[in-house]
Amino acid sequence: MNGEKKNIENAIVRANESIDMILKSKTKRQNDIANLNNELKSLEDLISQKTPNLKDIEIIKGDLLKEEEEIEAQYRIIREKISAIENNLTSLRKQREQLTDDIHMLDMKINELDIKISNLKNNILENYSIHLEKKDFDNLHEFNFSERTDEVHQLKQQIKNLGPINVLAYSEYEEEKERFGFLKKQRDDLLESEKDIVKTIEEINVTAQALFMETFEKIRENFIKIFRNLFNPGDEADLRLAENADPLEAKIEIIAKPKGKRPTSIELLSGGEKTLTAIALLFAIYLVKPSPFCILDEIDAPLDDANIDRFTKILDDFSKNTQFIVVTHNKRTMEAANTLYGVTMQEEGISKLVSVRFNEELNFAS
């Protein structure tokens, strides 16, 4: 009985909780309904305000549709006229092409007749030493062609009676003709090869120019950046190609103007400034195609202590990706190195290699 009573009490508690939740939900729903009613009223007011404008828009829309129909009708009329003109133009073009073909055929026939006439004149001149000229005869109807034909046959017979000609001439001609054909073919092959070579050279030049300009722009950007790191951020530096010249043949001008100086030529810079400029250009080229290690031989010789510090700083920046081997006698450069290699002679006549590593930090007690 106690268990049943307990269950009933729990059910009552849950029912009361459900009632509370239902009441809260009812209150929320009533609030939502009130809010929606307010929003509905606002929308109805807005619709009532916009309704007159909508009627005006509908009127304007109707006018625009009518105007559109009129424009469409005019467009169709114009399009029909254009189509008729195009058809007429096509017909005229076909007629022109036909006339052009006819003229071309007539020109070819005229040229063919001219060639035959020229060959006939040359043949008569060569065989009979007679120059043929066009001449108009008034008594052409009285000319005896039969008599002249018999005369020509008699002359040919007389030529035959002169005796045989050189029978080897034809074979020699064939040999020379064959050799000429061979040489002509060789010449044509050489000319074709020349065209291919010229075309290949042009393609190579175009590719080389594109690659050169791409590489040049990268080197230029790197040079400006490294030069300003070596000197001052506001210094002027640039690489320029000669204008209106082939990039592969053009001269490259190096612009280097440290702060406070305006030299007209790089030759006016001091020895240290020239060296730093050369180092900037060297590393600018190096950045385009870096390598795992790099050997520098006495590159810091012309530099003073201040410029040595700049040089060692840029070496430190680049040493993250490249191992540098520097041949030097400068103490400040040696101080910046991680490892030193040197040759000493502790005993006369006996050289010994000595190395020192600076890869550990030592703490000294005070």
C-alpha positions in Angstrom: 0.0 0.0 0.0 2.8 2.4 0.8 4.4 1.7 -2.6 1.1 2.4 -4.4 0.6 5.5 -2.3 4.1 6.6 -3.2 3.5 6.1 -6.9 0.3 8.1 -6.7 2.1 10.9 -5.0 4.8 10.9 -7.6 2.2 10.9 -10.3 0.5 13.9 -8.7 3.8 15.7 -8.5 4.5 15.0 -12.2 1.0 16.1 -13.1 1.5 19.4 -11.2 4.8 19.9 -13.0 3.1 19.2 -16.3 0.3 21.7 -15.4 2.9 24.4 -14.6 4.7 23.7 -17.9 1.4 23.9 -19.8 0.6 27.2 -18.1 4.0 28.6 -18.9 3.7 27.4 -22.5 0.2 28.9 -22.7 1.5 32.3 -21.4 4.3 32.2 -24.0 1.9 31.3 -26.8 -0.4 34.2 -25.8 2.6 36.5 -25.9 3.6 35.2 -29.3 0.0 35.7 -30.5 0.0 39.3 -29.3 3.3 39.9 -31.0 2.1 38.4 -34.2 -1.1 40.4 -34.1 1.0 43.6 -33.7 3.3 42.5 -36.6 0.2 41.7 -38.7 -1.3 45.1 -38.0 2.0 46.7 -39.0 2.1 44.8 -42.2 -1.5 45.6 -43.0 -0.7 49.3 -42.5 2.3 49.0 -44.7 0.3 47.3 -47.4 -2.4 49.9 -47.3 0.4 52.6 -47.7 2.0 50.8 -50.7 -1.2 49.9 -52.5 -1.6 53.3 -54.3 2.0 53.1 -55.5 1.4 49.6 -56.8 -1.5 50.8 -58.9 0.8 53.5 -60.4 3.4 50.9 -61.1 0.9 48.7 -62.8 -0.1 51.6 -65.1 3.5 52.3 -65.9 4.1 48.6 -66.5 1.2 48.5 -69.0 2.6 51.6 -70.8 6.0 50.0 -71.0 4.6 46.7 -72.3 2.8 48.6 -75.1 6.0 50.5 -75.9 7.9 47.2 -75.9 5.4 45.7 -78.4 5.8 48.7 -80.7 9.6 48.4 -80.5 9.4 44.7 -81.2 7.2 45.4 -84.3 9.8 48.0 -85.5 12.6 45.6 -84.8 10.9 42.9 -86.9 10.5 45.3 -89.8 14.1 46.4 -89.6 15.3 42.8 -89.2 13.3 41.9 -92.4 15.0 44.7 -94.2 18.4 43.7 -93.0 17.7 40.1 -94.0 16.7 41.2 -97.5 19.8 43.4 -97.8 22.0 40.5 -96.6 20.4 38.1 -99.2 21.0 40.7 -101.9 24.6 41.1 -100.7 25.1 37.4 -100.7 23.8 37.2 -104.3 26.1 40.1 -105.3 29.1 38.4 -103.7 28.4 35.1 -105.6 28.2 37.1 -108.8 31.4 38.8 -108.0 33.1 35.5 -107.2 31.9 34.1 -110.5 33.2 37.1 -112.4 36.5 36.8 -110.6 36.8 33.1 -111.6 35.9 33.9 -115.2 38.5 36.7 -115.3 41.1 34.4 -113.7 40.4 31.7 -116.3 40.7 34.2 -119.1 43.9 35.5 -117.7 45.3 31.9 -117.5 44.3 31.3 -121.1 45.9 34.6 -122.2 49.1 33.7 -120.3 49.1 30.2 -121.9 48.8 31.7 -125.3 51.5 34.3 -124.6 53.8 31.4 -123.5 53.0 29.4 -126.6 53.6 32.5 -128.8 56.9 33.2 -126.9 58.0 29.6 -127.3 57.2 29.7 -131.0 59.1 32.9 -131.5 62.1 31.5 -129.7 62.0 28.3 -131.6 61.8 30.1 -134.9 64.6 32.5 -133.9 66.8 29.6 -132.7 66.2 27.3 -135.7 65.7 29.9 -138.5 67.2 33.1 -137.1 64.0 35.0 -137.9 62.4 37.5 -135.6 58.7 37.2 -135.7 56.7 40.3 -135.3 53.0 40.9 -135.4 51.9 42.4 -138.6 48.6 43.1 -140.3 48.4 42.1 -144.0 45.9 43.7 -146.3 46.2 40.9 -148.8 46.0 38.0 -146.3 43.3 36.3 -148.4 45.8 36.2 -151.3 48.5 34.5 -149.3 49.4 31.0 -150.6 49.7 28.8 -147.5 50.3 25.7 -149.5 53.3 27.1 -151.2 54.8 28.4 -148.0 54.2 24.9 -146.4 56.1 23.2 -149.2 58.9 25.7 -148.8 59.2 24.9 -145.0 59.3 21.2 -145.8 62.1 21.8 -148.3 64.1 23.7 -145.8 63.7 21.0 -143.2 64.8 18.4 -145.8 67.9 20.5 -146.5 68.6 20.6 -142.8 68.4 16.8 -142.6 70.7 16.5 -145.6 73.4 18.4 -143.6 74.0 15.1 -141.7 73.5 13.7 -138.3 73.9 15.8 -135.2 75.6 14.9 -131.9 73.5 11.9 -130.7 75.1 12.1 -127.2 73.8 15.6 -126.7 70.4 14.3 -125.5 72.0 11.8 -123.0 74.3 14.5 -121.8 71.3 16.8 -121.4 69.5 14.1 -119.4 72.5 13.6 -117.1 72.8 17.4 -116.6 69.1 17.6 -116.0 69.2 14.8 -113.5 72.2 16.5 -111.7 70.3 19.8 -111.8 67.3 18.1 -110.3 69.5 16.6 -107.5 71.2 19.9 -106.8 67.8 21.7 -106.9 66.4 19.2 -104.4 69.5 19.7 -102.1 69.1 23.5 -102.4 65.4 23.2 -101.5 66.2 21.0 -98.6 68.8 23.5 -97.4 66.4 26.4 -97.7 63.7 24.5 -95.8 66.2 23.5 -93.2 67.2 27.2 -93.0 63.6 28.2 -92.4 63.2 25.5 -89.7 66.4 26.7 -88.0 65.4 30.3 -88.2 62.0 29.4 -86.7 63.6 27.3 -84.0 66.0 30.2 -83.2 63.0 32.6 -83.0 61.2 30.2 -80.7 64.3 29.9 -78.5 64.8 33.6 -78.4 61.1 34.2 -77.4 61.4 31.5 -74.7 64.8 32.8 -73.6 63.5 36.4 -73.4 60.5 35.3 -71.3 62.7 33.3 -68.9 65.3 36.1 -68.8 62.7 38.8 -68.0 61.1 36.6 -65.3 64.4 35.8 -63.7 65.6 39.4 -64.1 62.4 40.7 -62.3 63.0 38.2 -59.4 66.7 39.2 -59.1 65.7 42.9 -59.3 63.2 42.5 -56.4 65.7 40.5 -54.4 68.5 43.1 -55.0 66.3 46.0 -53.8 65.3 44.1 -50.7 68.9 42.9 -49.8 70.5 46.3 -50.6 68.1 48.1 -48.2 68.8 45.4 -45.6 72.5 46.0 -46.0 72.2 49.8 -46.0 69.0 51.6 -44.9 65.3 50.9 -45.7 65.0 54.3 -47.5 68.0 53.8 -49.8 67.5 53.7 -53.6 68.6 50.6 -55.5 67.5 49.2 -58.8 68.5 47.1 -61.9 67.5 48.5 -65.2 67.7 47.2 -68.8 68.6 49.5 -71.7 65.5 50.7 -73.4 64.5 49.7 -77.0 67.0 46.8 -77.0 66.9 43.0 -77.1 66.7 41.9 -73.4 69.2 39.2 -74.2 71.7 41.7 -75.6 70.9 44.8 -73.6 73.2 46.3 -71.0 72.1 46.1 -67.4 72.5 49.3 -65.3 73.0 48.9 -61.5 71.5 51.8 -59.5 72.9 52.1 -56.0 72.3 55.3 -54.0 72.9 55.0 -50.2 71.3 57.5 -48.0 72.9 60.9 -48.1 74.6 60.2 -51.5 73.5 60.8 -55.0 76.2 59.3 -57.2 75.7 59.5 -60.9 77.5 56.2 -61.3 78.3 53.2 -59.2 81.9 53.9 -59.8 81.7 56.9 -57.5 80.8 54.8 -54.4 83.4 53.9 -51.9 85.2 50.5 -51.9 83.0 49.2 -49.1 79.8 50.4 -50.7 80.8 48.8 -54.0 81.5 45.6 -52.2 78.1 45.6 -50.3 76.4 46.4 -53.6 78.1 43.5 -55.2 77.2 41.3 -52.2 73.5 42.4 -52.6 73.6 41.5 -56.3 75.3 38.2 -55.6 72.7 37.1 -53.0 69.9 38.4 -55.2 71.0 36.1 -58.0 71.6 33.3 -55.4 68.0 33.6 -54.1 66.6 32.8 -57.5 68.3 29.4 -57.5 69.7 28.6 -54.1 72.0 25.7 -53.3 72.7 23.8 -50.1 76.1 25.4 -49.5 78.1 28.4 -50.8 81.8 29.3 -50.7 82.9 32.9 -50.3 86.6 33.7 -50.8 87.8 37.0 -49.2 84.6 38.7 -50.1 84.8 40.9 -46.9 88.3 42.1 -47.5 87.3 45.7 -48.5 84.8 46.2 -45.7 85.3 48.1 -42.5 83.9 47.0 -39.1 80.5 48.6 -39.6 80.0 47.0 -43.0 81.4 43.7 -41.7 78.5 43.6 -39.2 76.0 44.2 -42.0 77.7 41.4 -44.0 77.7 38.9 -41.1 74.0 39.8 -40.4 72.9 38.9 -43.9 75.1 35.7 -43.7 73.2 34.8 -40.5 69.9 35.3 -42.3 70.8 33.2 -45.2 72.5 30.5 -43.1 69.1 29.1 -42.1 68.8 27.4 -45.5 72.4 27.4 -46.8 75.7 26.4 -45.3 78.4 29.1 -45.9 82.1 28.4 -46.1 83.9 31.8 -45.8 87.6 32.2 -46.5 88.6 35.3 -44.5 91.2 37.1 -42.4 88.7 39.4 -40.7 88.3 38.9 -37.0 84.7 40.1 -36.9 83.7 37.7 -39.6 85.4 34.9 -37.6 83.5 35.9 -34.5 80.2 35.5 -36.4 81.1 31.9 -37.6 79.8 28.7 -35.9 83.0 26.8 -36.7 86.6 28.0 -37.5 89.1 26.0 -39.5 92.7 27.2 -39.7 96.2 26.0 -40.4 98.9 26.3 -37.7 102.6 25.4 -37.6 103.4 24.4 -34.0 106.6 22.8 -35.2 108.7 24.3 -38.0 107.9 22.6 -41.3 104.8 20.8 -39.9 101.4 22.2 -40.7 98.4 21.2 -38.7 94.7 21.7 -39.2 92.8 23.2 -36.3 89.1 23.6 -35.9 87.0 25.4 -33.3 83.2 25.1 -32.8 81.1 27.8 -31.3 77.9 25.8 -31.0 77.6 25.7 -27.2 76.7 28.5 -24.8 79.0 28.7 -21.8 77.8 30.2 -18.5 80.5 31.7 -16.4 80.0 32.2 -12.7 80.6 35.6 -11.4 
